[in-house]
Amino acid sequence: MKLIAIFITLSLSFNFLWSQNTEDQHISIPSKKNDSTCLKDCVIGAHWEAHSRSFAMSTINKENLKDDYAIASGAGIGLLTKRLKGFQIGVSGFFIYNLHSTALYEKDSLTGLSNRYEVGLFDIQNPSNRNDLDRLEELYLKYSYSKSNVVIGKINLNTPFINPQDGRMRPTLSEGVWLSFKEWEKININGGWIWDVSPRSTVTWFKVAESIGVNPMGQNTDGTKSDYHANVEACSGLAITNLNYKPTEKIKINLWNAFLDNVMNTALIEINLEQSHATFRTYQGLIYLHQDAINYGGNIDQSKAYITRDAQSNVISSQLGIKSKRINTSMNYTHITGDGRYLMPKEWGREVFYTFLNRERNEGLGNVHAFMTKTTYFNKKQTFETALGYGFYLLPDVLNYRLNKYGMPSYHHINYYANYAFKNYLKGMEIKFLAAYKIKHGETYGNLKYIYNKVNMINLNLVIDYKI
């Protein structure tokens, strides 16, 4: 009954908050024919957006392990000026309140571990903070020419390495310079240099090196506690490059590279193929990722390095699917080889592999076999979407520290998702529901720290978004 009361309370919460688009890195651009002719017109004709988000989350753990719940609600606004001689300025911000929650700052009495999920709605650096949760999200200058543009400042990027991972109240954001070159018909080039990051679930902007390890750091390959937060040295930033090539209407090839100065380099290629049939389409996808440590992985003292010296990892992820206007079904497989752990700071975004299901990741692991199938259904008016996903994740033993950074046992993962978008009077409002159930498969040696908030648990989420 308490959980039902929480969800009812959430549905009555209502505020305005700036709209967040996880596909684009900023607010949509007015067309060139609407360019401003003077500075006054540029400001008065600015494009404004607002968005509210209210979020209720509850985690139910096995037996006497600590359960938690939280209700968050936030508000904010953003604008993008009209274009003046190709230039625009964008700015946005937000605030969040903790309407009600359990004591998220208290650790579980049986394991001594902290809350993992609900605290992410607020500030993971200060779980007792209930009110002072505001952040400047975007502040950038943009120059557009023809189909291309360059942006400098605080921006919202969506790449395989840094992305919004918008599964809490607010997304991950970046500060840097980003170029999108789209003058050729079949080839687009994107890339930039990132020097600051504001991870989701924080209210602070960090230098790239300092952002690594804001979330729990897990274990070193020898089983000792990782200590790389604020110890990654001589790292001036992150360089990301992308070449998108579409040789035909059916084939798309994406090449990505992320160079984390003095720490590691990650290269990725993704190939997508789609075929049209009479009443449906089939699609296939293939990802290959290779990662290498650079120098000492961030610190000559390997107990404080983000990645060990000479380490590498290799990942293959594949997808096969079929979709129509109403149904989309896919089968997916990912293999992280036993060469080493696949690493990417959790603070920067979620993994890009096809087997990803919300509320768990395979980052920090090696020698993984992951299988996932998912079916999504849309109603005729495309106002209702529901999805059911099942995944089986065969991981190395929890005591295999070299290949299991966070002590995660093998598990089954079931997700149910539903989303309804209102029309007419309530146009702009969406209600979303997510239920995630994870079941232990691997050995945990009777130690509850390998179970708490990891397996044998249910995570429930109800979100109300309203955008104008």
ZASE-723850 format. One record per residue (C-alpha): x negated, z negated, y negated. Coordinates in steps of 0.02 Angstrom, whole numbers, plus 50000, padded with zeros to 5 digits. Layout:
N
XZY ...
***
This chain:
468
500005000050000 498564996449882 497905014149906 499635021549872 499755011249713 498055017649658 498585035649680 500235032749586 499285024849443 498115039749439 499545052049426 500135043149268 498405043949186 498295057949060 496955062748933 496135078148861 494375083748912 493345099248882 493565112949012 492155114849137 491885132149215 490775131049370 490555149849378 489895152749202 488595142749110 489635140948951 491285144948867 491855163148875 491165175048743 492275183548614 492135202548620 490985211348498 492425219148401 492935201448351 491225197248278 491265186648121 490845194347954 490335178047869 489825160247914 491525153147866 492445165147982 491195160748120 491675142348111 493535143748076 493765156448216 492845145848344 493545145248521 494095127548567 494415120748741 495015103948804 495185096548978 495695080049054 495135073549221 495805058249310 495035054149478 495505041449613 494315038949759 494315027049906 493125024950052 493665016150212 492235010650324 492155004650503 492634986750547 491954973750425 490884985450320 491334985450135 492764996750077 492875002649898 494025011749779 493975017049596 495075025549466 494205035149326 494935044449179 494025054249045 494235064948891 493235076848784 493205093448693 492085108548668 491935123648555 491045140348545 490905148648375 491345166848348 489875178548357 488935181748195 487635195648206 487525191848392 487295172948374 488445159048432 488355140048441 489155130148581 489415111348589 490405099448700 490475081348751 491495069048852 491875050748886 492455041449042 493325024849072 493385014549230 495255010649237 495125000149393 493924998049539 493184986249665 491534977949620 490464993549640 488894984049591 489054972449741 488114977149899 488854977250073 488574959950148 488104966350322 486864980050276 486294975550100 486664993550047 487484999249886 489065009249858 488775027849885 490325037449830 491435028649701 489995023549589 489685042149563 491255043049456 490365032749324 488515028549298 487455026549454 486085018549349 487245004749289 488695002049412 489404987649308 489624998949155 491495002049136 491695008448958 490115015248877 490135031548975 489925045648852 488755060648853 488345075648746 488535089348876 488165105848791 487275110348631 486555127848630 486165143248528 486615159848608 486125177448562 487055192148641 486575210348637 487565223648729 487925216048902 486445203848899 486145186948820 484895172948800 485355154548780 484295139848725 484815121648726 485905110548836 486835122148956 487835122449117 486895132349250 487535137849420 486095142649534 485615138149714 484415125049645 485305117949492 487205118449493 488675107949429 489065100249600 490725096049518 491375083549645 491445068549529 492025066249350 490715076949264 489415089749321 487535091249321 486875099549162 485205106849108 484195109548950 483075124648933 483085143148897 484045155649005 484065174649002 485395185849080 484915204249077 486365215449130 485965232549057 485785241649223 487225246649334 486595240049501 485295227049452 485495210849353 484025199549310 484235181049269 482985167349242 482335153649132 481335137849106 482165120749122 481365105449043 482775092449045 484165088049168 485685076549152 486255073449331 488085070849371 488575052549379 487375048149237 487515047249047 485675050849014 484585066148989 482935065749085 481365076249088 481395086949245 480095076149333 480965059949284 482645066049349 481965066849527 482405050749616 483815044449505 484855044649666 484265034649818 482595041449878 482615038250065 481015036750167 479305044750169 478795054450324 477895038950390 479455028150375 478945018650218 480135018150070 479975033249954 479355029149779 479295045649685 480505041649544 479515041649381 477935045149483 477995064249489 476485068849384 475925084249286 477625092649306 478105101449145 479735109049208 480635120649326 480575139749321 482015149149404 482085168049427 483445178949503 483655197349543 485405202849592 485465220149671 487065228949723 486565245449804 488355249349858 490085241949836 489915233850007 488185226149994 487485212949876 485705206149882 485145190749786 483325185549769 482975168249698 481405158149666 481205140449598 479465134849544 479375116149514 477735114049422 476405104749523 477675099849657 478405114049761 479025131949766 480655137649847 481065155949882 482775161849941 483555178449989 485425180550017 486235196450084 488125198550081 489115212650161 490985215550143 492095228850222 493885233150175 495215237050305 497065241150294 497725223550263 496165212650268 494305211950233 492855206150340 491265198750268 489565192950326 488195182950241 486395178650280 485235166650188 483385163850220 482455150250123 480605145950126 479835131050039 478025125850010 477205110649931 476075113949782 474455103949768 474865085949815 476755087549798 476825078349633 475605064049661 473905062349744 474545045749813 475645052749952 476745037249955 477315042449780 477385061349807 479055070349813 478455081949952 476925078750061 475385089450039 475405106050136 477225103250189 478395117850214 480165121150273 481175136150332 483065138050334 484205151650403 486075151150364 487345164150420 489185167550395 490525178450474 492275178950402 493925187850382 495145186450237 496775193350171 497795189050017 498435173250101 497135167550228 495235166150229 494345160650389 492475159450419 491245153750552 489565147450490 487895142050561 486325134650482 484655130650561 483305120850471 481735123050576 480635108850636 479215114050518 479735100650395 481115093550286 482135104950174 482015096350004 482935098949840 483295084449721 485075078449748 485155075449562 485135094249529 486565100649636 487285103549808 486475114149943 486875132749949 487035134650138 488645141350215 488905125750323 489115114050174 490665102850176 491065091050032 490465073050049 488885076350148 487295086750138 485855091750250 484525089850116 483035079450172 483165085450352 482215096650472 482605102950648 484465104350609 485805114550697 487405114850595 489025123450646 490535124450531 492195133550531 493445133550389 495155141250357 495965142350185 497785146850152 498545152949988 500405154049952 501195170149891 501095165549706 499285159449726 499785142749651 499455132449809 497855132249910 497495121850063 495985121750178 495435113650340 493605113150388 492685106350539 490815104750558 489625098350691 487895093450629 486545090650759 485155081250670 483495073450722 483505055350778 483715042650638 481995035550683 481165052550666 480605049150487 479625065450473 481235075550488 482595063250437 482355056850260 483945046650240 484225040150417 485765050850447 486375051950628 487145067550703 488985068450661 490645077650664 491415081350494 493235085550460 493855090150285 495615093350224 495835100250048 497385104849945 497575111149768 499155115049669 499105124049501 500645121649393 501485135849298 502665137049149 502865120549056 501385112049145 500265127349147 498455121849145 498735106649256 498055105749434 498205092249566 496855091749700 496705081349858 495225079649975 495095069350134 493405068650224 493195060650396 491475058850474 491235053250655 489605047150730 488815057750866 486985052450864 486165036150915 486125022250783 485275008550888 486584995550839 485994995850659 487454996650537 486375004050398 486465020650490 488375019650488 488895012050320 489535025850205 488785038950322 489845040250480 491415032550557 492185032850384 493565041150283 493395046350102 494995050250004 495075058849835 496495063149716 496105072549555 497205077849410 496455091149295 497285097649138 496495111649037 497005119348872 
***
